[in-house]
């Protein structure tokens, strides 16, 4: 029997698992591969399962700010991709209530051959605005991004920082109810980062639900009411940001000390 959830719970993951099938990475000489082609082709078809998330259950309430932390490969970005709908889950159940505005992979959803202006309107529409609403929001998006005359240039001419500026400006101006932010803000310059986090703070005050994936533990303690520590696809700790960050740092220190004592450099 499924548990009952309150309408205030806007993101509900129940026993969610995500499996990827990976090809074995083997360095084989070309001559050997050609001489043993059937064996080589069979080996490349033998994909190995990798579980990025394992039976993960998590509930996030309306207006809550949650930081997702953990080492590389822990499943943080996979979790956000599943919540945003960009990646299907393998097992389990996902419920999302509200307009989701994702700021995940750098350049995701942008077409390099058309202008920043056209991309801004297109992505705003894809995130749920009407074309008229997107047009009305465009001046605010351009002003926030600080792209000036570059807004009319094809996005293939943009730097990574300019991608982030436009991506964030669109994400926060489409009236989001749920904002998902991955590590992409680390690409922007320091002044724009401060501007972004100031706007995130404003969204918090407006009771927008925010899920932040980051390696910047100070931002987790500053902007989040709750933190979740992922490790190898499972929740290793959950609770107040300071406590979860301390546990993460302690476990990381123990791992580093053990590795150093074995001489594994």
C-alpha positions as CSV (number, residue, x, y, z in Angstrom):
1,X,0.0,0.0,0.0
2,X,1.4,3.4,-1.0
3,X,1.8,6.0,1.7
4,X,-0.4,9.1,1.5
5,X,1.4,12.4,0.8
6,X,0.5,16.0,1.5
7,X,-0.1,18.5,-1.3
8,X,2.8,20.4,0.3
9,X,5.1,17.7,-0.9
10,X,6.1,18.6,-4.4
11,X,8.9,16.2,-5.2
12,X,8.4,12.6,-4.2
13,X,10.9,9.8,-5.1
14,X,9.9,6.3,-4.0
15,X,12.5,3.5,-4.3
16,X,13.9,5.1,-7.4
17,X,16.8,3.3,-9.2
18,X,18.6,4.3,-12.4
19,X,20.7,1.9,-14.3
20,X,23.1,2.7,-17.2
21,X,24.6,0.1,-19.5
22,X,28.3,0.8,-20.0
23,X,30.6,-0.6,-22.7
24,X,33.8,-2.1,-21.4
25,X,36.7,0.2,-22.2
26,X,39.4,-2.0,-23.6
27,X,42.4,-0.8,-25.5
28,X,42.9,-3.2,-28.4
29,X,45.5,-3.0,-31.2
30,X,43.8,-2.4,-34.6
31,X,45.6,-5.4,-36.1
32,X,44.5,-7.7,-33.3
33,X,40.9,-6.4,-33.6
34,X,40.8,-7.2,-37.3
35,X,42.3,-10.6,-36.9
36,X,39.8,-11.5,-34.2
37,X,36.8,-9.5,-35.5
38,X,33.9,-11.7,-34.2
39,X,35.4,-11.9,-30.7
40,X,36.1,-8.2,-30.7
41,X,32.6,-7.3,-31.8
42,X,31.1,-9.6,-29.2
43,X,33.1,-8.0,-26.5
44,X,32.0,-4.5,-27.5
45,X,28.4,-5.6,-27.4
46,X,28.8,-7.0,-23.8
47,X,27.5,-4.0,-21.9
48,X,28.0,-3.8,-18.1
49,X,25.2,-2.5,-15.8
50,X,26.0,0.5,-13.6
51,X,23.5,1.6,-11.0
52,X,23.7,5.4,-10.6
53,X,20.9,5.4,-8.0
54,X,19.7,2.5,-5.9
55,X,16.2,2.4,-4.2
56,X,16.4,6.1,-3.3
57,X,13.4,7.6,-1.5
58,X,13.3,11.3,-0.9
59,X,10.5,13.9,-0.3
60,X,10.9,17.6,-0.8
61,X,8.2,20.1,0.4
62,X,6.9,23.2,-1.3
63,X,9.2,26.2,-0.7
64,X,12.0,24.1,0.7
65,X,15.6,24.6,-0.3
66,X,17.6,21.3,-0.4
67,X,21.3,20.9,-1.1
68,X,22.5,17.6,-2.7
69,X,26.2,16.9,-1.9
70,X,28.6,14.0,-2.3
71,X,31.7,12.9,-4.2
72,X,31.9,12.7,-8.0
73,X,29.9,9.8,-9.3
74,X,27.6,9.7,-6.3
75,X,24.4,10.1,-8.4
76,X,23.7,13.8,-7.7
77,X,23.3,14.9,-11.4
78,X,21.4,11.8,-12.2
79,X,18.9,12.6,-9.5
80,X,18.3,16.1,-10.9
81,X,18.0,14.7,-14.5
82,X,15.3,12.3,-13.3
83,X,13.3,15.0,-11.4
84,X,13.5,17.3,-14.4
85,X,12.3,14.6,-16.8
86,X,15.5,14.5,-18.8
87,X,16.3,11.0,-17.8
88,X,13.8,8.1,-17.3
89,X,14.1,6.1,-14.1
90,X,14.7,2.4,-14.3
91,X,12.6,1.4,-11.3
92,X,10.5,3.1,-8.7
93,X,8.0,6.0,-8.8
94,X,8.4,9.8,-9.2
95,X,5.8,12.5,-8.5
96,X,6.5,16.1,-9.3
97,X,3.9,18.8,-8.6
98,X,4.6,22.2,-10.1
99,X,6.4,24.0,-13.0
100,X,10.0,22.7,-13.1
101,X,12.8,25.0,-14.3
102,X,16.0,23.1,-14.7
103,X,19.5,24.7,-15.0
104,X,21.5,21.5,-15.5
105,X,23.9,20.7,-18.3
106,X,25.7,23.7,-19.8
107,X,24.0,24.6,-23.1
108,X,21.3,22.0,-22.8
109,X,18.2,23.1,-24.8
110,X,20.1,25.8,-26.7
111,X,20.6,25.7,-30.4
112,X,24.0,27.0,-31.4
113,X,23.0,28.2,-34.9
114,X,20.3,30.7,-33.7
115,X,20.6,33.8,-31.7
116,X,20.6,34.2,-27.9
117,X,17.3,36.1,-28.2
118,X,15.6,33.3,-30.2
119,X,17.0,30.7,-27.8
120,X,15.7,32.6,-24.8
121,X,12.1,32.8,-26.3
122,X,12.2,29.1,-27.4
123,X,13.4,27.8,-24.0
124,X,10.9,30.0,-22.1
125,X,8.1,28.5,-24.2
126,X,9.5,25.0,-23.6
127,X,9.5,25.7,-19.9
128,X,5.8,26.5,-20.0
129,X,5.3,30.1,-20.9
130,X,3.1,31.1,-23.9
131,X,5.0,32.9,-26.7
132,X,3.4,36.2,-25.7
133,X,4.6,35.7,-22.1
134,X,8.0,34.8,-23.3
135,X,8.2,37.9,-25.4
136,X,7.1,40.0,-22.4
137,X,9.8,38.4,-20.2
138,X,12.5,38.9,-22.8
139,X,13.7,42.4,-21.7
140,X,14.1,41.2,-18.1
141,X,16.0,38.1,-19.3
142,X,18.3,40.2,-21.5
143,X,18.9,42.7,-18.7
144,X,19.6,40.0,-16.1
145,X,22.0,38.1,-18.4
146,X,24.0,41.3,-19.1
147,X,24.7,40.0,-22.7
148,X,23.9,43.4,-24.3
149,X,24.5,43.4,-28.0
150,X,25.5,39.7,-28.0
151,X,21.9,38.7,-27.5
152,X,21.4,38.9,-31.2
153,X,24.4,36.8,-32.1
154,X,24.3,33.0,-32.8
155,X,25.0,31.1,-29.6
156,X,27.9,29.2,-31.3
157,X,29.8,32.4,-30.7
158,X,29.1,32.4,-27.0
159,X,31.6,31.5,-24.3
160,X,30.7,29.0,-21.6
161,X,30.1,31.9,-19.2
162,X,27.7,33.5,-21.6
163,X,25.8,30.2,-21.9
164,X,25.4,30.2,-18.1
165,X,24.3,33.8,-18.0
166,X,21.5,33.2,-20.5
167,X,20.5,29.8,-19.1
168,X,20.1,31.1,-15.6
169,X,18.3,34.3,-16.7
170,X,15.7,32.2,-18.6
171,X,15.4,29.6,-15.8
172,X,14.5,32.2,-13.1
173,X,12.2,34.3,-15.3
174,X,9.7,31.6,-16.3
175,X,7.8,31.8,-13.0
176,X,9.4,28.6,-11.7
177,X,7.7,26.7,-8.9
178,X,10.6,24.2,-8.7
179,X,14.1,25.4,-9.6
180,X,16.8,22.7,-10.2
181,X,20.4,24.0,-10.2
182,X,23.4,21.8,-11.0
183,X,27.1,22.7,-10.7
184,X,26.9,24.9,-13.9
185,X,27.0,28.2,-11.9
186,X,30.6,27.4,-11.1
187,X,31.4,28.3,-14.7
188,X,30.3,32.0,-14.4
189,X,32.5,34.8,-13.1
190,X,32.4,35.7,-9.4
191,X,30.3,38.8,-9.8
192,X,27.6,37.0,-11.8
193,X,27.6,34.1,-9.3
194,X,26.8,36.6,-6.5
195,X,24.0,38.0,-8.6
196,X,22.6,34.5,-9.2
197,X,22.7,33.6,-5.6
198,X,21.1,36.9,-4.6
199,X,18.2,36.0,-7.0
200,X,18.1,32.5,-5.6
201,X,17.6,34.0,-2.2
202,X,14.8,36.1,-3.5
203,X,13.1,33.0,-4.9
204,X,13.5,31.3,-1.5
205,X,11.6,34.3,0.0
206,X,8.9,33.8,-2.6
207,X,8.6,30.1,-1.5
208,X,10.0,28.6,-4.7
209,X,11.2,25.0,-4.1
210,X,15.0,24.9,-4.8
211,X,17.2,21.8,-5.3
212,X,20.9,22.7,-5.5
213,X,23.6,20.3,-6.5
214,X,27.0,21.7,-5.7
215,X,30.5,21.0,-4.4
216,X,30.5,24.4,-2.7
217,X,29.6,23.4,0.8
218,X,29.4,27.0,2.1
219,X,26.6,27.7,-0.3
220,X,24.7,24.6,0.9
221,X,25.0,25.9,4.5
222,X,24.1,29.4,3.4
223,X,21.1,28.8,1.1
224,X,19.6,25.4,2.1
225,X,17.3,24.4,4.9
226,X,18.2,20.7,4.5
227,X,21.1,18.8,3.0
228,X,21.2,15.3,1.5
229,X,24.5,13.4,1.2
230,X,24.7,10.9,-1.7
231,X,27.3,8.2,-2.0
232,X,27.3,5.4,-4.6
233,X,23.7,6.1,-5.5
234,X,22.2,5.9,-2.0
235,X,21.4,8.5,0.7
236,X,24.3,8.3,3.2
237,X,23.0,11.2,5.4
238,X,20.1,13.7,5.5
239,X,19.3,16.6,7.8
240,X,20.5,20.0,8.8
241,X,23.1,21.4,6.4
242,X,25.9,21.9,9.0
243,X,25.5,18.4,10.4
244,X,25.4,16.7,6.9
245,X,28.4,18.8,5.7
246,X,30.4,17.8,8.8
247,X,29.6,14.1,8.2
248,X,30.6,14.4,4.6
249,X,33.9,16.1,5.4
250,X,34.6,13.6,8.2
251,X,34.0,10.6,5.9
252,X,36.1,12.2,3.1
253,X,39.0,12.8,5.6
254,X,38.8,9.2,6.8
255,X,38.9,7.9,3.2
256,X,41.8,10.2,2.3
257,X,43.8,9.2,5.4
258,X,43.2,5.5,4.6
259,X,44.3,5.9,1.0
260,X,47.4,7.8,2.1
261,X,48.3,5.1,4.6
262,X,48.1,2.4,1.9
263,X,50.2,4.5,-0.4
264,X,47.4,4.7,-3.0
265,X,48.2,8.0,-4.8
